[in-house]
Amino acid sequence: MFSFLYGIDHNIDPVQGSAGIATVSTIADKDSYIIDFLPLGNYGSEEEFWVIWDLAVLKGKRTAFLHFPFTDKPDNVIKVEIRIYFEIHIGPVDFQIFTVNVDWGEDTINWFNAPIGETFILKDEISENGFYTFDVTDFIQGEDGFSILIHDPTINNAKFRNEAGDVGPVNDSIQIIYSQPFDTIIKINNGSDNTYSMFITLDITAELAQEMCFRNGTDGVWTSWEPYNTTKNLYLEGSEEGQIYSIYAKFRNIFGETQPKSDDIIYAIYREFWNNEIDIELNELNIILTIIFIGGLVIIAIMVKKGR
């Protein structure tokens, strides 16, 4: 077993790891909208895209389409969000978003050949100009790309600006939030093979961790979680000479915890001799061999005994 070591200063101040989160953002590579009263029209080259459902001839029914590539999709995805800047002209707008599972061409899509929305994602009401963010995490797992249909079933209307493939201040985008795997390293007493003391120091590297805990491999009891630090002092209880201690560490942040990492060290008793004499009489050779340990020096004195 081991216990916490109190009253001993750490080598450095505690350092809390980062959150272990990163974001990659990708703008749409295809965008367009369709109008019912101009059913053969294609608007893939437009920079403004309207959503409205009005029977008035000059407005008509307009539905927008966006496609986002996932070529930069990382592993360990936590959340995927669509971010769109809407301009409200007549509000509020009660728009709806659906998934589109059929491929479509930006330069060929029109009212007649446009795919229908497959899965309802969400509906929301927007009443002010600005960016709006929508969680679509559950709809993109395992997908290579993602298309949506934006529909407004009311006569109120809004538009958003986008030029596919061109980064702009109000372009729509899809943001993929993911956790970064973090490497963990622990070393006992700077990688030493053995220790002469029951007090040991762990050197720790787990930069993305927020908390850590420990256990001795021989008893399997984990300590409580504590703030991440780059060093940890522990006390080996019941140390016996030659005993191998396997110290395990786990680390976690808000996204989960690591598999245990370990390091081993052998406890060896350090014997100190100060002015102790050991006399060994060698009868056959009539020699007295005196070994004197003084600090770390060994002095050997050989004296020939007198014959009897």
Buried (B, 14 or more C-beta within 10 A) or exposed (E): EBEEBEEEEEEEEEEEBBEBBBEBEBBBBBBBBBBEBEEEEBBBEBBEBBBBBBEEEEBBBBBBBBBBBBEEBBEBBBEBBBBBBBBBEEBBBBBBBBBBEEEBEBEEBBBEBBBEBBEEBEEEEBEEEEEBEBEBEEBBEEBEBBBBBBBBBBEBBBBBBBBBEEEEEBBBBBBBBBBBEBEBEBBBBEEBEBBEEBEBBBBBBBBBBBBBBBBBEBEEEBBEBEEBBBEBBBBBEEBEEEEEBBBBBBBBBEBEBBEBBBBEBEBBEEEEBEEEEEEEEEEEEEEBBBBBBEEEEEEEEEEEEEEE
